Amino acid sequence: MRKTAGFTLIELVIVIVILGILGAVAAPRFINLQGDAYEANINALKGSLQSAVTLANTRAILDGKEEADGTSEVVTGFDGVAFLAGYPKAEVNNTGILGTLQDFDLAAYDVTVIDAAADGSTARGIRIRPENRKAVTCEVVYYEAQKAAAQNGATPAKPALLPKISADISSCDN
């Protein structure tokens, strides 16, 4: 009697069918890695902007420039960054909030200005999207602080509207 080693044709076909089913079930889970990466990138950028706003405002308060308005008042560590009511302004170049981020590569993003609403409901802002995601809502939006109006000739104690940072990742996977 002769012993044969190896698999039969039926066994090989069954293994191939099982691998095909596993591939069909698992593949869609891994195909959207690019969308997940964009979502993580947008969320990380939002977190970086929130930290930068907090640090810049804290430094402005420590320097006694919480009413800083423009680039004439230099806040320690934030040379060239324009402030409004003690917070970084919404500028499309490194003279605003983007100037507070170290090693931020503007070339990888599409940065556009959002003008303030005429009724004052929103402040001026910037929209930051990954360069190849311009057509979808995969973005971070930064609205700058609004300066408070003085009441009875007194200096306002705080800005009328604090900076607002929002992230929309609803279409990052498209």
C-alpha beads as a LAMMPS data file, in Angstrom:
LAMMPS data file: protein, C-alpha beads

174 atoms
173 bonds

1 atom types
1 bond types

-500.0 500.0 xlo xhi
-500.0 500.0 ylo yhi
-500.0 500.0 zlo zhi

Masses

1 110.0

Atoms # bond

1 1 1 0.000 0.000 0.000
2 1 1 1.280 3.400 -0.975
3 1 1 0.907 6.488 1.257
4 1 1 0.346 9.828 -0.457
5 1 1 1.128 13.133 1.130
6 1 1 -0.674 16.374 0.308
7 1 1 -4.165 17.746 -0.128
8 1 1 -6.902 16.572 -2.396
9 1 1 -8.401 18.840 -5.010
10 1 1 -11.628 19.139 -2.999
11 1 1 -9.748 20.304 0.089
12 1 1 -7.913 22.975 -1.919
13 1 1 -11.138 24.225 -3.486
14 1 1 -12.799 24.474 -0.062
15 1 1 -9.861 26.489 1.324
16 1 1 -9.956 28.847 -1.667
17 1 1 -13.715 29.362 -1.254
18 1 1 -13.291 30.116 2.469
19 1 1 -10.500 32.606 1.724
20 1 1 -12.690 34.251 -0.921
21 1 1 -15.556 34.675 1.549
22 1 1 -13.228 36.102 4.192
23 1 1 -11.749 38.485 1.629
24 1 1 -15.188 39.680 0.526
25 1 1 -16.217 40.348 4.117
26 1 1 -12.934 41.875 5.336
27 1 1 -11.925 43.895 2.264
28 1 1 -14.524 46.697 2.609
29 1 1 -13.384 47.235 6.185
30 1 1 -9.835 47.997 5.046
31 1 1 -10.601 49.809 1.789
32 1 1 -11.689 53.009 3.540
33 1 1 -8.355 53.570 5.248
34 1 1 -7.820 56.795 3.299
35 1 1 -11.088 58.290 4.581
36 1 1 -10.191 57.288 8.124
37 1 1 -6.794 58.947 7.706
38 1 1 -8.444 62.200 6.545
39 1 1 -10.813 62.110 9.530
40 1 1 -7.912 61.605 11.929
41 1 1 -5.988 64.424 10.217
42 1 1 -8.909 66.854 10.529
43 1 1 -9.524 65.945 14.183
44 1 1 -5.809 66.337 14.979
45 1 1 -5.748 69.728 13.242
46 1 1 -8.779 70.847 15.269
47 1 1 -7.053 69.795 18.487
48 1 1 -3.864 71.612 17.465
49 1 1 -5.804 74.796 16.729
50 1 1 -7.615 74.620 20.085
51 1 1 -4.307 74.217 21.924
52 1 1 -2.716 77.026 19.914
53 1 1 -5.600 79.409 20.689
54 1 1 -5.381 78.635 24.397
55 1 1 -1.605 79.062 24.514
56 1 1 -1.640 82.263 22.462
57 1 1 -4.379 83.817 24.588
58 1 1 -2.645 82.809 27.813
59 1 1 0.594 84.361 26.582
60 1 1 -1.263 87.539 25.549
61 1 1 -2.800 87.785 29.034
62 1 1 0.598 87.235 30.690
63 1 1 2.067 89.987 28.496
64 1 1 -0.841 92.290 29.421
65 1 1 -2.006 92.387 25.800
66 1 1 -5.389 90.710 26.053
67 1 1 -6.782 93.690 24.150
68 1 1 -4.185 93.320 21.389
69 1 1 -5.575 94.438 18.054
70 1 1 -3.315 94.001 15.046
71 1 1 0.355 93.197 14.504
72 1 1 1.766 96.284 16.225
73 1 1 1.567 94.632 19.644
74 1 1 3.937 91.668 19.692
75 1 1 3.012 88.809 22.013
76 1 1 6.021 86.913 23.355
77 1 1 6.713 83.793 21.298
78 1 1 4.182 84.728 18.619
79 1 1 6.186 87.182 16.500
80 1 1 4.343 88.175 13.337
81 1 1 0.991 86.756 14.504
82 1 1 -1.868 89.263 14.426
83 1 1 -4.193 89.247 17.430
84 1 1 -7.755 90.475 17.879
85 1 1 -9.137 90.824 21.413
86 1 1 -6.209 88.746 22.694
87 1 1 -6.740 85.828 20.294
88 1 1 -5.044 85.001 16.948
89 1 1 -6.802 86.433 13.905
90 1 1 -8.136 84.329 11.048
91 1 1 -5.520 84.864 8.332
92 1 1 -4.757 82.581 5.403
93 1 1 -1.011 82.841 5.859
94 1 1 1.309 82.536 8.839
95 1 1 0.342 85.969 10.212
96 1 1 -2.759 84.554 11.925
97 1 1 -3.794 81.372 13.695
98 1 1 -1.760 79.231 11.296
99 1 1 1.365 81.083 12.420
100 1 1 0.887 79.639 15.899
101 1 1 1.327 76.072 14.643
102 1 1 4.899 74.856 14.304
103 1 1 5.852 73.125 11.064
104 1 1 2.374 73.500 9.570
105 1 1 2.596 72.684 5.844
106 1 1 0.149 75.018 4.100
107 1 1 0.900 73.396 0.729
108 1 1 -1.025 70.264 1.766
109 1 1 -4.208 72.256 2.505
110 1 1 -6.662 74.530 0.774
111 1 1 -7.129 77.523 3.096
112 1 1 -9.889 80.004 2.271
113 1 1 -11.282 83.059 4.033
114 1 1 -14.852 83.151 5.320
115 1 1 -16.007 86.752 5.542
116 1 1 -17.919 87.950 8.582
117 1 1 -21.690 88.014 8.318
118 1 1 -23.182 91.471 7.852
119 1 1 -25.481 90.960 10.857
120 1 1 -22.536 90.067 13.100
121 1 1 -23.800 86.523 13.681
122 1 1 -20.448 85.062 12.660
123 1 1 -16.963 86.465 12.799
124 1 1 -14.412 86.365 10.030
125 1 1 -12.891 82.921 9.687
126 1 1 -10.816 80.509 7.673
127 1 1 -11.707 77.112 6.250
128 1 1 -8.943 74.518 6.093
129 1 1 -9.414 71.456 3.868
130 1 1 -6.976 68.831 2.639
131 1 1 -5.843 69.940 -0.834
132 1 1 -7.437 66.986 -2.643
133 1 1 -10.699 67.210 -0.664
134 1 1 -11.938 70.632 -1.849
135 1 1 -15.263 69.317 -3.149
136 1 1 -16.363 67.607 0.072
137 1 1 -16.954 68.747 3.627
138 1 1 -13.824 67.399 5.258
139 1 1 -12.662 70.555 6.967
140 1 1 -11.765 72.569 10.024
141 1 1 -13.230 76.061 10.387
142 1 1 -11.722 78.712 12.683
143 1 1 -13.756 81.833 13.467
144 1 1 -11.761 84.604 15.126
145 1 1 -12.833 86.417 18.272
146 1 1 -14.932 89.527 17.930
147 1 1 -14.005 92.632 19.828
148 1 1 -16.544 93.804 22.368
149 1 1 -17.983 97.276 22.041
150 1 1 -17.083 99.625 24.888
151 1 1 -19.982 100.425 27.202
152 1 1 -20.193 104.000 28.552
153 1 1 -16.638 104.703 27.436
154 1 1 -15.185 101.862 29.548
155 1 1 -12.801 99.304 28.157
156 1 1 -14.571 95.985 27.594
157 1 1 -13.422 93.261 29.989
158 1 1 -13.624 90.402 27.492
159 1 1 -14.276 89.789 23.804
160 1 1 -17.871 89.809 22.629
161 1 1 -17.385 86.453 20.945
162 1 1 -14.616 83.948 21.657
163 1 1 -12.902 82.110 18.804
164 1 1 -14.798 79.077 17.567
165 1 1 -13.213 75.988 16.052
166 1 1 -15.327 73.320 14.410
167 1 1 -14.541 70.198 12.416
168 1 1 -16.772 68.568 9.816
169 1 1 -15.706 65.033 8.941
170 1 1 -19.026 63.935 7.454
171 1 1 -17.639 63.502 3.935
172 1 1 -13.992 62.624 4.543
173 1 1 -14.575 59.086 3.322
174 1 1 -16.019 60.127 -0.068

Bonds

1 1 1 2
2 1 2 3
3 1 3 4
4 1 4 5
5 1 5 6
6 1 6 7
7 1 7 8
8 1 8 9
9 1 9 10
10 1 10 11
11 1 11 12
12 1 12 13
13 1 13 14
14 1 14 15
15 1 15 16
16 1 16 17
17 1 17 18
18 1 18 19
19 1 19 20
20 1 20 21
21 1 21 22
22 1 22 23
23 1 23 24
24 1 24 25
25 1 25 26
26 1 26 27
27 1 27 28
28 1 28 29
29 1 29 30
30 1 30 31
31 1 31 32
32 1 32 33
33 1 33 34
34 1 34 35
35 1 35 36
36 1 36 37
37 1 37 38
38 1 38 39
39 1 39 40
40 1 40 41
41 1 41 42
42 1 42 43
43 1 43 44
44 1 44 45
45 1 45 46
46 1 46 47
47 1 47 48
48 1 48 49
49 1 49 50
50 1 50 51
51 1 51 52
52 1 52 53
53 1 53 54
54 1 54 55
55 1 55 56
56 1 56 57
57 1 57 58
58 1 58 59
59 1 59 60
60 1 60 61
61 1 61 62
62 1 62 63
63 1 63 64
64 1 64 65
65 1 65 66
66 1 66 67
67 1 67 68
68 1 68 69
69 1 69 70
70 1 70 71
71 1 71 72
72 1 72 73
73 1 73 74
74 1 74 75
75 1 75 76
76 1 76 77
77 1 77 78
78 1 78 79
79 1 79 80
80 1 80 81
81 1 81 82
82 1 82 83
83 1 83 84
84 1 84 85
85 1 85 86
86 1 86 87
87 1 87 88
88 1 88 89
89 1 89 90
90 1 90 91
91 1 91 92
92 1 92 93
93 1 93 94
94 1 94 95
95 1 95 96
96 1 96 97
97 1 97 98
98 1 98 99
99 1 99 100
100 1 100 101
101 1 101 102
102 1 102 103
103 1 103 104
104 1 104 105
105 1 105 106
106 1 106 107
107 1 107 108
108 1 108 109
109 1 109 110
110 1 110 111
111 1 111 112
112 1 112 113
113 1 113 114
114 1 114 115
115 1 115 116
116 1 116 117
117 1 117 118
118 1 118 119
119 1 119 120
120 1 120 121
121 1 121 122
122 1 122 123
123 1 123 124
124 1 124 125
125 1 125 126
126 1 126 127
127 1 127 128
128 1 128 129
129 1 129 130
130 1 130 131
131 1 131 132
132 1 132 133
133 1 133 134
134 1 134 135
135 1 135 136
136 1 136 137
137 1 137 138
138 1 138 139
139 1 139 140
140 1 140 141
141 1 141 142
142 1 142 143
143 1 143 144
144 1 144 145
145 1 145 146
146 1 146 147
147 1 147 148
148 1 148 149
149 1 149 150
150 1 150 151
151 1 151 152
152 1 152 153
153 1 153 154
154 1 154 155
155 1 155 156
156 1 156 157
157 1 157 158
158 1 158 159
159 1 159 160
160 1 160 161
161 1 161 162
162 1 162 163
163 1 163 164
164 1 164 165
165 1 165 166
166 1 166 167
167 1 167 168
168 1 168 169
169 1 169 170
170 1 170 171
171 1 171 172
172 1 172 173
173 1 173 174
